């Protein structure tokens, strides 16, 4: 743990926390996964988790398309529960766990790099992630991806260091793998990674087979016991994931391969120029992976196993699905660049090393400037309130709570957000006939046909509607019955 007292690491972590916390807003973007996490946290606090599952089942299966699982894994809602107990639906407060887990990820990543890079090189790579505008921007989301990034990196760190450990250490490793799985279902990839890594060792190390088998057995038993305890306490909504997988097709497969490949450059930035930086790094990534195929075997296995899970998922998730792979991509690209420099003629190696470090330092400098500027703008705007928490949205929620019966059904393009804010059953509908399941229709005037019938098209449905409220962002109709 002496490595963690490095003054430069401390400076990087503190500066990253200052910038990241300054970037948090008092609102949230539209996208209602966050609402489901908060409602699950609320149900844990109130001790009525089964009621949440039943109510959300209505929202998920009565909508015209499945917008998510009936219940997400309960690990992240459990993390949010004390925050919700103290502050209620406070976006700013509920984002704080993500900030803490982000710092934890940076520490784990540094320790992982120190097993294979110099101290200065490790600090350089950690700086890339500490100041990356994309990751810092994502901290403004109430989602499980950053906690999962922490646990996946921590588990990989422990797998890399696993030799000559006690059975208790392996029991703890199994527990941490479970926690990753308890936060995101894809955490099972970490268990698959460990099993595959041990299988390779079992094949190669004849004299250690009994030890390898026992260690793996302890990990699996630890994982299984915790899984049994957790799923004896928390109701399962995970079966709905399998229903979502039915939407997988060849078209989904090809879309996801090309789509996620094109998303990797967003780690650097959204401007077109960063795409060429990404393309230039691909050969170094391939060379670095090959050159470290033995020394970094668990990392490569995780990358290879995680990638198909990401590609076969029918619903497009954007950059957040890439987070666990980004540290590995940067690490292998960095190693590939080092390998290329070390294979230059000796007289050119100092220049090659200088150019390599200068390249990464330049990117760190750009990241630091951009993230600092974005944080400054956010503070200047008084941590702007946006999305489902803006005044126009709050006006809609107030109307629904005051003017509708508790058993009313609302039709809205983000149904879980509406349910969170109004405690009314809500569905999403893009079909005219299906909208008759509702009592109230709320249409966004800003999003067009995004999970709704656009306001300018609603008359074509020939529904008996009475407009009861209109503001700059929404129109509310009562369905006359």
C-alpha positions in Angstrom: 0.0 0.0 0.0 3.0 2.3 0.0 2.4 2.9 -3.7 -0.8 4.8 -2.7 1.2 7.4 -0.8 2.9 8.6 -4.0 2.4 12.4 -3.9 1.8 12.6 -7.7 -0.9 9.9 -7.5 -2.6 11.8 -4.6 -2.5 15.1 -6.6 -4.0 13.3 -9.6 -6.8 11.8 -7.5 -7.6 15.0 -5.7 -7.6 17.1 -8.9 -9.8 14.5 -10.6 -12.3 14.6 -7.7 -12.5 18.4 -7.7 -13.1 18.5 -11.5 -15.5 15.6 -11.4 -17.6 16.9 -8.5 -17.7 20.3 -10.2 -19.2 18.7 -13.2 -22.2 17.2 -11.5 -25.5 18.9 -12.2 -28.8 19.1 -10.3 -30.7 17.3 -13.1 -30.3 14.3 -15.3 -30.5 13.5 -19.0 -33.7 11.9 -20.4 -33.3 8.1 -20.2 -35.1 6.5 -17.4 -32.8 3.6 -16.3 -31.9 5.9 -13.4 -35.5 6.0 -12.3 -35.7 2.2 -12.0 -32.5 2.2 -9.9 -34.0 4.9 -7.6 -37.3 3.1 -7.3 -35.5 -0.1 -6.4 -33.5 1.7 -3.7 -36.8 3.2 -2.4 -38.4 -0.3 -2.3 -35.4 -1.6 -0.3 -35.8 1.2 2.2 -39.5 0.6 2.5 -39.2 -3.2 2.6 -41.6 -3.6 -0.3 -39.3 -4.9 -3.1 -41.8 -7.4 -4.4 -44.3 -4.5 -4.9 -41.8 -2.7 -7.0 -41.3 -5.8 -9.2 -45.1 -6.2 -9.6 -45.6 -2.5 -10.5 -42.6 -2.4 -12.9 -43.8 -5.6 -14.5 -46.8 -3.6 -15.6 -44.7 -0.8 -17.1 -42.2 -3.2 -18.8 -44.7 -5.6 -20.4 -47.6 -3.3 -21.1 -45.4 -0.9 -23.1 -45.3 -1.5 -26.8 -41.6 -2.4 -26.6 -39.6 -3.8 -23.7 -37.6 -0.8 -22.3 -35.5 -2.8 -19.8 -35.6 -5.6 -17.3 -38.3 -5.8 -14.6 -35.6 -5.3 -12.0 -31.9 -4.5 -12.4 -29.5 -6.4 -10.2 -30.0 -5.1 -6.7 -26.4 -4.2 -5.9 -26.4 -0.7 -7.2 -29.9 0.1 -5.7 -28.5 -1.1 -2.4 -25.6 1.3 -2.7 -28.1 4.1 -3.4 -30.4 3.3 -0.5 -28.7 5.2 2.3 -28.4 8.3 0.0 -32.1 8.0 -0.8 -32.9 7.6 2.9 -31.0 10.8 3.7 -31.9 13.0 0.7 -34.8 11.4 -1.2 -34.9 12.0 -5.0 -31.9 14.3 -5.0 -30.0 13.9 -8.3 -26.9 15.6 -7.0 -26.7 13.5 -3.9 -27.5 10.2 -5.7 -24.5 10.8 -8.1 -22.0 10.9 -5.2 -21.5 7.1 -5.0 -20.4 7.1 -8.7 -17.8 9.7 -7.9 -16.4 7.6 -5.0 -16.3 4.4 -7.1 -14.6 6.4 -9.9 -11.7 7.3 -7.6 -11.6 3.7 -6.4 -11.3 2.6 -10.1 -8.4 5.0 -10.6 -6.6 3.5 -7.6 -7.2 -0.1 -8.8 -6.1 0.8 -12.3 -2.9 2.4 -11.0 -2.1 -0.7 -8.9 -2.8 -2.9 -11.9 -0.5 -0.9 -14.1 2.3 -0.9 -11.5 2.6 -4.7 -11.9 3.7 -4.2 -15.5 4.8 -0.6 -16.1 7.1 1.9 -14.4 5.7 4.2 -11.7 5.8 7.2 -14.1 4.1 5.3 -16.9 1.4 4.1 -14.5 0.8 7.7 -13.4 0.6 8.7 -17.0 -2.1 6.2 -17.9 -4.1 6.9 -14.7 -4.1 10.6 -15.7 -5.7 9.7 -19.0 -8.7 8.2 -17.2 -8.7 10.7 -14.2 -9.2 13.6 -16.6 -11.0 12.0 -19.5 -14.0 14.2 -20.4 -16.2 11.3 -21.5 -15.9 9.5 -18.2 -16.2 12.6 -16.1 -19.3 13.6 -18.1 -20.8 10.2 -17.4 -20.4 10.7 -13.7 -23.5 13.0 -14.0 -25.5 9.8 -14.6 -27.2 7.8 -11.8 -26.2 4.4 -13.4 -24.3 1.3 -12.4 -21.5 1.5 -15.0 -18.9 3.3 -12.9 -19.4 1.0 -9.8 -19.1 -2.0 -12.2 -15.9 -0.5 -13.7 -14.4 -0.3 -10.2 -15.3 -3.9 -9.3 -14.2 -5.4 -12.7 -10.9 -3.6 -12.4 -10.4 -4.7 -8.8 -11.2 -8.3 -9.7 -8.7 -8.3 -12.6 -6.1 -6.8 -10.3 -6.6 -9.6 -7.8 -6.6 -12.3 -10.5 -3.3 -11.0 -11.8 -1.9 -11.2 -8.2 -3.6 -14.4 -7.4 -0.6 -16.8 -7.2 0.5 -18.0 -3.7 -2.6 -16.7 -2.0 -4.5 -18.4 0.8 -7.9 -20.0 0.5 -9.4 -17.0 2.4 -8.0 -14.8 -0.4 -9.8 -16.9 -3.0 -13.0 -16.8 -0.9 -12.7 -13.0 -1.0 -12.1 -13.0 -4.7 -15.3 -15.1 -5.2 -17.2 -12.5 -3.1 -15.9 -9.6 -5.2 -16.9 -11.4 -8.4 -20.3 -11.8 -6.9 -20.5 -8.1 -6.0 -19.6 -7.2 -9.6 -22.4 -9.6 -10.8 -24.8 -8.2 -8.2 -24.2 -4.8 -9.7 -24.3 -5.8 -13.4 -25.3 -9.2 -14.8 -22.3 -9.0 -17.1 -20.2 -9.4 -14.0 -20.5 -13.2 -14.7 -17.8 -12.6 -17.3 -15.3 -12.2 -14.5 -16.1 -15.7 -13.2 -15.8 -17.0 -16.8 -12.5 -15.3 -17.1 -11.1 -16.8 -13.9 -12.4 -20.3 -14.8 -10.8 -20.0 -18.3 -7.5 -18.7 -16.8 -7.4 -21.6 -14.3 -8.2 -24.1 -17.0 -5.2 -23.0 -19.0 -3.0 -23.2 -15.9 -4.5 -26.6 -15.0 -3.4 -27.8 -18.5 0.1 -26.4 -18.3 1.1 -26.8 -14.6 0.9 -30.5 -14.0 2.3 -30.3 -10.5 -0.1 -27.6 -9.3 -3.3 -29.1 -10.6 -4.7 -30.0 -7.1 -4.0 -26.5 -5.8 -5.5 -24.9 -8.9 -8.7 -27.0 -8.6 -9.1 -26.3 -4.9 -8.6 -22.5 -5.4 -11.1 -22.4 -8.2 -13.6 -24.5 -6.1 -13.4 -22.0 -3.2 -14.1 -19.1 -5.6 -17.1 -20.8 -7.0 -18.4 -21.8 -3.6 -18.0 -18.3 -2.3 -19.8 -16.9 -5.3 -22.6 -19.5 -5.1 -23.2 -19.0 -1.3 -23.5 -15.2 -1.7 -25.7 -15.6 -4.8 -28.0 -17.9 -2.8 -28.2 -15.5 0.1 -28.8 -12.5 -2.0 -31.5 -14.1 -4.2 -33.2 -15.4 -1.1 -33.6 -11.8 0.1 -34.1 -9.9 -3.1 -36.8 -10.7 -5.7 -35.6 -11.6 -9.1 -36.5 -9.6 -12.2 -33.6 -10.9 -14.2 -35.7 -13.3 -16.2 -36.8 -10.4 -18.3 -33.2 -10.1 -19.6 -33.8 -13.3 -21.5 -36.9 -11.8 -23.2 -34.8 -8.9 -24.3 -32.3 -11.3 -25.8 -35.0 -12.7 -28.1 -34.6 -9.4 -30.0 -31.1 -10.5 -31.1 -30.7 -11.0 -34.8 -28.0 -11.0 -37.5 -28.8 -7.3 -38.2 -28.3 -6.5 -34.4 -25.0 -8.4 -34.5 -23.6 -6.5 -37.5 -24.9 -3.2 -36.2 -23.3 -3.7 -32.8 -19.9 -4.7 -34.2 -19.6 -1.7 -36.4 -21.3 0.6 -33.8 -19.2 -0.3 -30.9 -16.0 -0.3 -33.0 -16.9 3.3 -34.0 -17.6 4.3 -30.4 -14.1 3.6 -29.0 -12.8 7.0 -30.3 -15.2 8.7 -28.0 -12.8 7.9 -25.1 -10.6 10.7 -26.7 -13.4 13.0 -27.8 -16.3 13.6 -30.2 -14.5 15.6 -32.9 -13.6 13.8 -36.1 -9.9 14.3 -35.6 -9.9 11.9 -32.6 -11.0 9.1 -34.9 -7.7 9.2 -36.7 -5.8 9.0 -33.4 -7.9 5.9 -32.6 -7.1 4.4 -36.0 -3.4 5.1 -35.5 -3.5 3.3 -32.1 -5.1 0.1 -33.4 -1.8 -1.4 -34.8 -0.1 -0.6 -31.5 -3.0 -2.3 -29.6 -2.7 -5.5 -31.7 1.1 -5.5 -31.3 0.9 -4.8 -27.5 -1.7 -7.6 -27.1 0.5 -10.1 -28.9 3.7 -9.1 -27.2 2.0 -9.5 -23.8 -0.1 -12.6 -24.6 1.6 -14.5 -21.8 2.2 -11.9 -19.1 -1.3 -10.4 -19.4 -3.3 -13.5 -20.1 -6.2 -12.8 -17.7 -6.7 -9.3 -19.2 -6.8 -10.7 -22.7 -9.2 -13.5 -21.7 -11.5 -10.9 -20.1 -11.4 -8.7 -23.2 -12.2 -11.7 -25.5 -15.0 -13.0 -23.3 -16.6 -9.6 -22.5 -16.7 -8.4 -26.1 -19.3 -11.0 -27.4 -21.6 -10.2 -24.4 -21.6 -6.6 -25.5 -22.2 -7.4 -29.1 -25.1 -9.8 -28.7 -27.1 -7.5 -26.5 -30.0 -6.3 -28.6 -30.5 -2.9 -27.1 -27.9 -0.3 -28.1 -26.2 1.0 -25.0 -23.6 3.5 -26.3 -20.2 4.0 -24.8 -21.0 2.9 -21.3 -20.8 -0.8 -22.3 -17.2 -0.2 -23.4 -16.0 1.2 -20.0 -14.5 -2.1 -18.7 -12.6 -2.5 -21.9 -11.2 1.0 -22.2 -8.4 0.5 -19.6 -7.2 -2.6 -21.4 -7.3 -0.9 -24.8 -5.2 1.9 -23.6 -2.8 -0.4 -21.7 -2.2 -2.7 -24.7 -1.8 0.3 -27.1 0.7 1.8 -24.7 2.6 -1.5 -24.5 2.5 -1.8 -28.3 4.1 1.6 -28.6 6.8 0.7 -26.1 7.4 -2.5 -28.0 7.8 -0.6 -31.3 10.2 1.9 -29.7 12.3 -0.8 -28.1 12.7 -2.5 -31.5 14.0 0.7 -33.2 17.8 1.0 -33.9 19.4 1.9 -30.6 20.3 5.4 -31.6 16.7 6.2 -32.4 15.2 4.7 -29.2 15.6 7.9 -27.0 13.8 10.0 -29.7 11.1 7.3 -30.1 10.6 7.2 -26.3 10.4 11.0 -26.1 7.8 11.1 -28.9 5.7 8.3 -27.3 5.6 10.0 -23.9 4.9 13.4 -25.5 2.0 12.0 -27.4 0.3 10.6 -24.2 1.2 13.8 -22.2 -0.4 15.9 -24.9 -3.6 13.9 -24.7 -3.6 14.2 -20.9 -3.2 18.0 -21.2 -6.1 18.3 -23.7 -8.2 16.1 -21.4 -7.4 18.2 -18.3 -8.1 21.5 -20.1 -11.4 20.3 -21.6 -12.8 18.7 -18.4 -11.7 21.7 -16.4 -13.5 24.1 -18.8 -16.6 21.9 -18.8 -16.6 21.9 -15.0 -16.2 25.7 -14.9 -19.1 26.2 -17.3 -21.3 23.9 -15.1 -20.5 25.8 -11.9 -21.1 29.1 -13.7 -24.5 27.8 -14.7 -25.2 26.9 -11.0 -25.2 23.2 -11.8 -28.1 23.5 -14.2 -31.3 21.6 -13.7 -32.1 19.7 -16.9 -34.1 16.8 -18.3 -36.7 15.1 -16.1 -36.0 17.5 -13.2 -36.5 20.8 -15.1 -39.4 23.2 -14.1 -41.5 22.1 -17.1 -41.3 18.5 -16.2 -42.1 19.3 -12.6 -45.2 21.1 -13.7 -46.3 17.9 -15.5 -45.7 15.8 -12.4 -47.6 18.2 -10.2 -50.6 18.1 -12.5 -50.6 14.3 -12.6 -50.3 14.0 -8.8 -53.0 16.6 -8.1 -55.5 16.0 -10.9 -55.5 12.2 -11.5 -56.7 9.3 -9.5 -54.0 7.0 -7.9 -55.0 4.1 -10.1 -54.7 6.2 -13.3 -52.5 4.9 -16.1 -50.2 7.4 -17.8 -48.8 7.1 -21.3 -45.3 8.7 -21.5 -42.1 8.2 -23.5 -40.1 7.6 -20.4 -42.5 5.6 -18.2 -40.2 4.7 -15.4 -39.3 8.4 -14.8 -43.0 9.2 -14.7 -43.7 6.5 -12.2 -40.8 7.6 -10.0 -42.0 11.2 -9.9 -45.8 10.6 -9.7 -46.3 7.1 -8.3 -48.7 6.4 -11.2 -48.7 3.3 -13.4 -47.1 4.4 -16.7 -46.5 2.8 -20.0 -44.8 3.7 -23.2 -46.7 3.5 -26.5 -45.9 4.1 -30.1 -49.2 2.6 -31.3 -52.5 4.5 -31.4 -54.7 1.5 -30.4 -52.3 0.7 -27.5 -52.7 4.2 -26.1 -56.2 3.5 -25.0 -54.8 1.4 -22.1 -54.0 4.8 -20.5 -56.1 7.5 -19.0 -53.7 10.4 -19.6 -51.3 10.9 -22.5 -48.2 13.1 -22.0 -46.3 14.0 -25.1 -42.9 15.6 -25.3 -42.7 18.5 -27.8 -38.9 18.1 -28.1 -38.2 14.5 -28.9 -40.4 13.8 -32.0 -41.1 10.1 -32.4 -38.7 8.9 -29.8 -40.7 6.2 -28.0 -43.9 8.2 -28.5 -46.3 9.4 -31.2 -45.1 12.8 -32.1 -47.5 15.7 -31.0 -48.1 16.7 -34.6 -49.2 13.2 -35.5 -51.5 12.5 -32.5 -54.6 13.7 -34.4 -54.2 10.9 -36.9 -54.9 8.4 -34.1 -58.6 9.6 -33.9 -58.6 9.2 -30.1 -61.1 11.1 -28.0 -58.6 13.5 -26.4 -59.1 16.6 -24.3 -56.0 18.9 -23.9 -55.7 19.8 -20.3 -52.2 21.3 -20.0 -49.5 22.7 -22.4 -46.1 24.2 -21.6 -42.9 24.7 -23.6 -42.0 21.1 -23.4 -45.1 19.0 -22.9 -48.7 18.6 -23.8 -51.1 16.6 -21.5 -54.2 15.0 -22.9 -57.0 13.3 -21.0 -58.4 10.3 -22.9 -62.2 10.7 -22.7 -63.9 7.4 -21.9 
